[in-house]
């Protein structure tokens, strides 16, 4: 938003936007949308299902109605079609996992000024590796986000002549699965932390991709990468590391590419002045809060990493995903 169009009203909206955030997070934590399902219920009925206070539930449901997430007729509440599809745990497009992951980040955001003063993280442990529930929220949240854009990515990235893809830090394997679904002759190897493997096996099995998508457990930062590949996919892993570590990861990945192989980096990409788009700029602060050196990177920085790794034909692909994600590609001579 340009400063000329800013008003006191806009300023107050920015300042108080967390009220909406907390309302949504509380409702997902209570599993309100799932309990409501396809029914029309009074606030008292919902409260009974949630084992909560009826007066408070009426307030919460009223706010959710004002936000467009519930529909109210008389004294009866029901899910909006959107909420039923995306906030009901029983539906395949459920987005509650990533919302719960965002909730786990809130305390650190409340201490952003401390992180800015000290120039380092205020989250003492990796937010998605604290316990099994946190890990599941993160990994399944990443799956639900990626599954919406992975089919678009698979069409935007031509892997028709490729045979073996390395999905580095690929989590539950969402992109690897959709690349293989798009290109019949492609197989893929997902390399991620051993704690990720049960979730990856679950998702790979859900898509019946056992024979074409394999998993290797390991830390891609410190591990010498095994195997040989003619394509590599680095999606949303570089932002967790500093520039030096990113270069090491790109160098290691380039080293296991065959001649003519393609290396693809998918990130929230800043412009070269580091002041837009908005989401990558804010995401950089999220990395400040939770990592020692992580940040969002600009297109020029990502291209330079590929160039230093000895890749040629470096270019940004004509793809823009949610929250201004983009793809930069380079080829091994």
N, C-alpha and C positions, 0 to 999 in steps of 0.2 A: 504494500500500500504506500503510495506516495505521501510525503509529509503534507502536501497541499490539501489532500483530501481527508486528513486526520481531523477528528473532532473529539470533544470531551466524551461524547457518547461512545465513540470507537475505543477510546482509551479505557473507559470503564468496562466495556465489553471484553477487551483483552485481559484486563486485570481480574475480572470475575469469571472468566470462562471455565475455571476449574470447578465451579459449582456444577456445571453440566457434566463435566468429567466424573466427578465424585458420584453424582446421581446415577450415571450409567454403570460405573464400576460397582457400586453397592448393589444395584439390581442384578448384575451378572453374578456377583458373589452369592447373593440370596437365591439365585437360579429362578428368579421370578418369571421370566419369559417361558422357561420350560414348564414350570408348574401351571402356568396359565394355558399353555398349549393352544388348542382350538376352541377352548371354552369361553363363555362370557360369564364373568364372576364379579360379585361385589367386592369392595375392599375388605370386608369382614371375611368373606370366603377365601380370598387370597391370603389374608393374614393367618387363617387357620392352617392353610397348606404350608406356609413358611414358618409357622410357629413364631409369629411376630405380633407386635402390637397393632390392633386394627386402625387406630387413629393415625399412627405413623405410616402404615401402609397406604392409607387413603392419601396422605400427603405425597408420598413417593409416587404413587400411581397418577396422581394429578400432575405432578411435574413431568413424568414420562409422557403423559398425554400432551402436555404443552410442548414437549420436545418432538412430538410426532411419532413416538415409538409405541404408544398404546392408543386405542380408540375407546372413547367413552360414549355410551348411549344410556341416558338416564343415570342410574347408579351402577351400571354394569361396565366392566372393563374387558377389552379383548386385545390380543396382539394385532398390530398392523401387519399386512402381508410381508413387509420387509423384516420386521422383528421376528415373525414366525420363522422366516427362512434363515436368518443370520444370527439370532440370539437364542434360539431354541436348541438346546444341547442334542436333541434327537434328530436334527436335520443335518444333511451332509455339508451344507454351507455355513455351519456354525462358526462364528468368529469370536466366541467367548474366550478361547485359549489366549489369543493375542491380547485381548482386553485385560485379562488377568495378569499377563506378563507386564503390560503397561502399568497396571496397578502396583506391581512389585517395584517398579522404578520410581514411584512417586516420592518416596522419602528422600531419595538422593536429589531429586529435582528441587526439593524444599531447601536443600543446602547448596544450591548453585553458587551463591556468593562466596561460600567457603572454598569451593573448588577453584573459582576464579582467583581468589586471593593466594591460594597455595599452588595453583598451576597443576593440580593433579586430582585424582579421583577421590570421591568420598564414599563410594561403595567399596566395602572391604573385601567382598568376594564376588566372583562372577555371578551376575544376577540370576542366570538360568542354570546354575550348577550348585545351588545351595542345598536342595533336597529333591526328592523324586517328583513331587508335585510341581515345583518351580521348573524343573527340567522338562516335564511333560507340557506345561503351559507354553514354554518357549518353543519347543520343537514342533508341537502340534499347531501352535500359532503360526510358525513359519510355514508349515505345510499348508494350512488353510489360506494364507496369503499367497503363497507361490502357486498353488493349484489354479488360481484364477488367472494369473498372467503367464504361467508356463506354456500353455498351448499357443499363446500369441508369440512368445519368445521363440518357441520351436519353429514357428513359421518364418520369423524374421531372421533367424540364423540358419544359413544353408549348410546342413551337414549331410547332404545327400550322397556325397562321395567319401564320407568318413566311415571308419569301421570300429574304432575303440575310443571312447570318451572318458577322460578323467574328470570327475566332478569333485573338486577339492573343497573340503569343508562343506560338503553337500547335505549335511543334516539328514533328514529322513529320505532324501533321494528324489524329491519331487521333480526337479528339473531333469535329472537323469532319466527318470521314468517317462516324462513327456517327450524328451528328445527321442528316446527309443520308440515310443508310440508313433511319432511322426515319421521316423526313418527306419524302415524295416530291416536294413542290414547293419544297423548300429547296435553295439553293446556298450555298456558303461560300467565303470568302477567308481563307487563313492568312497572317499576317504575322509573319515571324521573321527572324533574321539570315541573310544570304546563305549562310553556311557550312552552314546547315541545309537548304538547298534540295535537294541531291542525295538526302538521306535522305527528305525529304518527297515528292519525286517517286517514289522507290522504293515508299513505302508507299501513296501515292495510286494508283499503277499496280497494286499488288498487289490493291487492292480495286476496280479498274476504275472509278475515280471522276474521271478526267481532265476530263470534261465538266461536272462539278458542283462540284469543289473546285479552286480556283486558289491560287497561291502568290505572294506579294510579298516580296522581300528587303529588309530594312531594320531599323534599330534603333528599336524601338517607344518607347524612352525619349526619344530626341532627335528622332524623325521626326514631322512633321505627318501625321496619318493621312489616307490618300486614301480617296475613295469615300463612299458613303452606305449605311446599313444599318438594318434594323429589328430586329436582335438582335446582341448582342456577348457574347463568352465570354472571360473572363479567368481562365484556370486556372493556378494555381501560378506566377504571375509577380510578384505584389505582394510576396511574402515576400523577394525579392531586393533590395528597395529600401527606403529610409527613408520615414517618413510623408509628408514633403513631396513626394517623387518619386511616391509612390503616388497622392497627390491629383492631381498633374499628369496621370498616366496615366489616372485615372478621368475627370478633366475632359475630356481630349482624346477619350476614347472616347465620352463622353456627347455631345460636340459633333458627332460624325458619325452619331449616331442620328437617325432620323426621328421625328417626333411619334408617340407611342404605342409607341416602341421599348423593348425590354427589355435591361438590362445585367445580366449574371450574373457574380458573382465566386465562384470555387471555390478554397478554401484549406484548410490545416490550421488550424482555428479554436480559439483559446484561449477559456476562460471569461473573464469580465470582471475576475476577480482575478488573472489571468495565472499561475495555479498548477496548472492541469489543463486538459484531459486530458494524459496523460504524453507522448505522441508530439509534439504541437505544442510542448510546453514544451522537449523535447529538440531539436526541429528549430530552435527559436529559437537555441540554442547553435550548431548547425551553420551558421546564417547569420552569427552572430558570428565564427566561424572563417574564413568565406570571403568576406564582403562588408563594405563600409564601414558600411552603415546597415541592412542587412536584418534581419528578425525575423518571428516569427509574430505575427499580429494577432488581436484579440478580435472577437467578433461586433459589439459596440458600435462599435469603431473602424471596421470595414468599413461598417457602416450609416451612420456619420457621413460617411465619404468619399462615399458615394452621395448623401446629403442635401446636402452642400456642392456637389456637381456639379449640383444642381437637380432631382434625380430624386424621384419620389413613389411611394407604395405600397410602400415598402421593407419587405422581410420575409425571414426565413430559411425556405428550403424544407425540407420534411420528408424530407431525405435525409442519410444518414450513410455515408460511404465508409470504406475502409480507413484506418487511422491517424487516425481522427476528422476526415476532411475533410468540409466542409459547403459549402452554396451559399447566398449572399445575393443577392437580386434587387431591382432598382429599375426604375421605368418613367419614360420621358421624357414630360412633359405634352404 
